[in-house]
Amino acid sequence: MASRLSVLFPGVLAVFFLSCGGPSADTETTTHTGTRASSTTGASEGDSGSDSDSDSVSTMPGLPGTYLALSDFSNRTVELFGTPDDLSAMVHRSTLEFTFAARPCGVGVGPDERVYIADASFPVVGVYTLAGLIEGGEQPFIGDVGSSAINSSCGVAFDAEGTLWVGDGTHGRVLGLRDATSIVGEVDLEADVVIRVSGPGVTPWADIDALHIDPSGDLWVVDYEADTITRIAQVASLNDGNHTALVPAAQLSSADATDGPDLSSRTFHRAGDVAVDGEGRLYVGSRDASYISRFDGARTLEGVVSPQPDAYLVTELERAYLVALDPEGALWTGNGTRVARLSGDPSAPMGVQEASLDRVIPYADAEGTPYSGHGGMSFFVAPPRE
């Protein structure tokens, strides 16, 4: 069966397929005979929407719809939210749990209709079925993409050519694996591309937390420890080999805010995730702030810079460090216990603005873990089966 993966919306993957299988029992377990033992998925029984909503996971049809996926590093799960059509009716869809000592740290859907999950506890990226993640029930363990170059993976992203990009956080580099989608079982691959950044004023990566490829094909690397956001222009065009001193197109560093929400504000504070729209606006979620910083024209920035945001979108969440744009252009955020959609056009406000939330979906205990969601979050669209 030929598969096609196309980007229909900024930051949104659209997966087209003719048929998908997979049982739909509430909870199933499958055992993997390799080094990483087993996994379980099932529908969450917790709150599934805002206080005024009574949506239920059980009312959702099968695969078609829009989905939001995030990896919960501390709670050792991958959380999936979905809706068949109306994004205002998004609910918590399912939870992928790991019985081995996994630390999921980024999740992405490949052009082969499979789910790739970075793991900060193992030098691998785990591969699972897309249908299994969406449907719940038995989740076949397809394999591991391993590499002698990986030490601790965090952040995954696919470019337009189908190359899997993985953040190797503790080694301070990003790896490109061109053949990841061809593997079955446990396979070790040599990295085709190795990126380390260098140059005048450039801060080397220290603790990569998330990767994002924008609609133009630029790779954005979020470094929590260094508190930087680095842009690698047209990453798919890089030649194979070791780029051990690559000068990035731009590196944004956190700085004191000249006109922020409060006196102690930073332009961003411990960056946790980014999203970029089709006009080049950069949205940054911060682990130590309740606001999302927006930088207009971010793709035009060059060199090492510390720009002031064009807007601070202040949310009611204690920390708003996960960000993603949905197919309609609405901005979503999350903080380790819930995800929420900001009302209105996120590109319109200027300066410091209170951002109201018109959809809040809890998925963890009341307090949860404040630094759960490493690896970022992203949307993908699964059309009806034919």
Number of C-alpha atoms within 10 A of each C-alpha: 6 7 11 13 17 13 15 14 19 23 24 23 24 23 23 21 17 11 11 13 11 17 14 17 13 15 14 16 16 15 14 14 9 11 10 19 15 18 22 21 27 24 21 19 12 12 19 23 23 18 11 8 14 11 16 17 18 10 9 18 11 15 24 19 21 23 26 24 25 28 31 28 24 18 18 21 24 24 25 24 22 26 23 20 12 10 18 12 18 27 29 28 27 25 23 23 20 20 14 13 13 22 25 32 33 33 30 26 25 23 22 19 21 19 20 26 29 30 26 27 17 19 20 27 30 23 27 21 21 25 24 24 27 28 25 26 24 23 28 22 21 17 20 25 25 22 17 11 18 25 19 23 31 33 33 29 24 25 23 16 11 18 22 24 26 29 34 28 23 16 17 16 23 27 24 26 22 21 15 24 18 9 15 13 14 17 15 16 18 17 24 15 20 23 22 18 20 16 13 8 10 19 18 17 27 18 21 31 26 31 29 27 27 23 20 16 18 19 22 25 25 30 27 23 14 17 22 27 25 24 24 21 18 15 19 21 10 14 11 13 12 14 17 13 12 14 18 19 17 21 23 23 21 19 16 16 18 14 16 20 20 10 10 9 17 22 30 32 25 22 30 31 33 30 27 28 20 13 14 18 18 22 27 31 30 26 23 19 22 21 32 31 28 28 22 19 13 19 19 9 17 13 17 19 16 17 16 20 25 18 24 27 25 18 20 12 18 14 21 31 32 31 27 28 25 22 19 10 18 16 23 25 26 25 25 27 20 23 25 25 24 18 14 15 11 19 20 7 16 13 15 18 14 14 19 15 19 12 21 23 23 20 25 16 12 9 9 15 16 16 17 21 32 28 33 31 31 26 25 23 25 20 16 14 12 7
